[in-house]
Amino acid sequence: MKEKKQNNLAVLLGYAGNYKGLTFLGLGLSAIAMVLGMAPYICVWLVAQDLIAVAPNWTQAAGVARYGWMAFGFAVAGIVVYFAALMCTHLAAFRTASNIRKKGMAHLMKTPLGFFDSNASGLLRNRLDGAAAETETLLAHNLADIVGSITMLISMIVLMFVFDWRMGGACLMAAVISILAMFTMMGGKNARIMQEYQAAQDVMSKAGTEYVRGIPVVKIFQQTVYSFRAFKAAIEDYSSKAELYTGKICRLPQSVNLTFTEGAFIFLVTVALLLAPAALKSGDFAGFVTNFAFYAVFSAIISTALARIMFATSGMMLADTALGRIAQVMNAPVLEITEDPQTPKDNRVEFRDVSFTYDGAEVPALEHVSFCAEPGQTVALVGPSGGGKTTAASLIPRFWDVSSGTVEVGGVDVRQADPRVLMDQVAFVFQNNRLFKASILENVRAARPDASREEVSAALSAAQCGDILEKLPDGMDTIIGTDGTYLSGGEQQRVALARAILKDAPIVVLDEATAFADPENEALIQKAFSVLTKGRTVIMIAHRLSTVTGADKIIVLDSGHVEEEGSHAELVQAGGLYSRMWADYNQAVKWRISVAEEVE
């Protein structure tokens, strides 16, 4: 356990970069501050010694004023040095947390885009941003408190055995019991339970994000939280683990810890009562009282020192767990980049005996799939849900890499192409495109940041967005999502099409791009398609079969296999799966709600 913490601390300090030295400087200053903070207690003891020595002639105590000013000076110096220590640790902590976030984001930028389909944004945010914040607390406060508290304890042990080892031992007895109680709470198997508690918090965060996104459905159908079983189960799991750790594991040890640290004076009084008779007989009762006063003062700060250690140790445990969550992000698979990239010769797309299985899945999503889309052709992927259509399209820009076989663009295996060059070759229009909370201009310009206003305007016009711009207060400079400015699903789709048109990529992937459009918007989107797809290779995924009748080639996928291939007319004539799907589609189109005649 100890080795693990040291390794984690080394990993954490590795993110500090050039600011690592500030951390060590801050820890050293914290130790000095604690020693300075203890000096006033010694001064108080010296005052008590002077007063007791001349009692009851208090005016003869000549050193009281001097010791008082010394105590004040040490106290101020301790505060100043501790402030400087925290300045150093905070600067290092902020830079460390910033570097964690930057390196994490840089690493995520290298992962396949498909990674984000299986890792929710809420979970990644909690792993990276939330975990970085927890490490910030450790470096800024906890480490300084641990070093300072350990320095304080060592100093206290030395001082307590200087004057009377019996009274010192009585004071330290409470500290020993407290440390044993803290180890019971945080050591051994309980450390694993704390990790499970943090993991449950991660799961709840992910489920909570999904629940918030589903609130419109809850309101529309008047459902309750029980409709979201995953969220409810995550809350219950987190609640049970929190109750287990805080209510069962920590309850007794923490009660013992607080009882003995806050009542450390009881041990001192007991020992003092046993020693008092001997002190009276020896004639050095004044020295005995002076020593008792010293230990009485120091016993009061034992609880403070131990409480700081406990909270700081808790911070170490949280930081260990946080580093584990950060490691999950840093260990995410990275898209392999070839050292000798090849450039696609044209916009031909070909699948050669492609098989692909998602991580953790037992059944392949695609198995021995082969087809070709010649330059300028429109190829439609159709078939039952779960057949592998979206998976096949996602392999073209390397959202995932194939398990076997090859996907080629322009005669080049996509794994042998530069990822940036490959992404420049492909434009996407999904069924649920996301727009940024930014102006229409910036949303479209995201496809090509160096595009001029005139080029963005031309793309918006080609995407049939004229009516959208007319109703917006600032035209294409209007920021979406502010002052009640929102776009419908069909309008968002047209803005997304403008983005794809501006990109001007030779290969276009359309994933059910008209799924949520009303008839008016669909007509405008179809006009935009004619501009977007002209002269380009188009891979079209569709459930609405009327949109693919004009495709040059239709690939029918079912359970990851190519069932049929051909034109619309050829497939209808063949009488296979596509023919049955076409018949079902036409029957659904003709379906109407009829009102039964009232029977007397």
Secondary structure, 3 states (H helix, E strand, C coil): CHHHHHHHHHHHHHCCHHHHHHHHHHHHHHHHHHHHHHHHHHHHHHHHHHHHHHCCCHHHCCCHHHHHHHHHHHHHHHHHHHHHHHHHHHHHHHHHHHHHHHHHHHHHCCCCCCHHHHCCHHHHHHHHHHHHHHHHHHHHHHHHHHHHHHHHHHHHHHHHHHHCHHHHHHHHHHHHHHHHHHHHHHCCHHHHHHHHHHHHHHHHHHHHHHHHHCHHHHHHCCCCHHHCHHHHHHHHHHHHHHHHHHHHHCHHHHHHHHHHHHCHHHHHHHHHHHHHHHHHHHCCHHHHHHHHHHHHHHHHHHHHHHHHHHHHHHHHHHHHHHHHHHHHHHCCCCCCCCCCCECCCCCCEEEEEEEECCCCCCCCCEEEEEEEECCCCEEEEECCCCCCHHHHHHHCCCCCCCCEEEEEECCEEHHHECHHHHHHHEEEECCCCCCCCCEHHHHHHCCCCCCCHHHHHHHHHHCCCHHHHHHCCCHHHCECCCCCCCCCHHHHHHHHHHHHHHHCCCEEEEECCCCCCCHHHHHHHHHHHHHHCCCCEEEEECCCHHHCCCCCEEEEEECCEEEEEECHHHHHHHCCHHHHHHHHHHHHHHCCCCCCCCCC
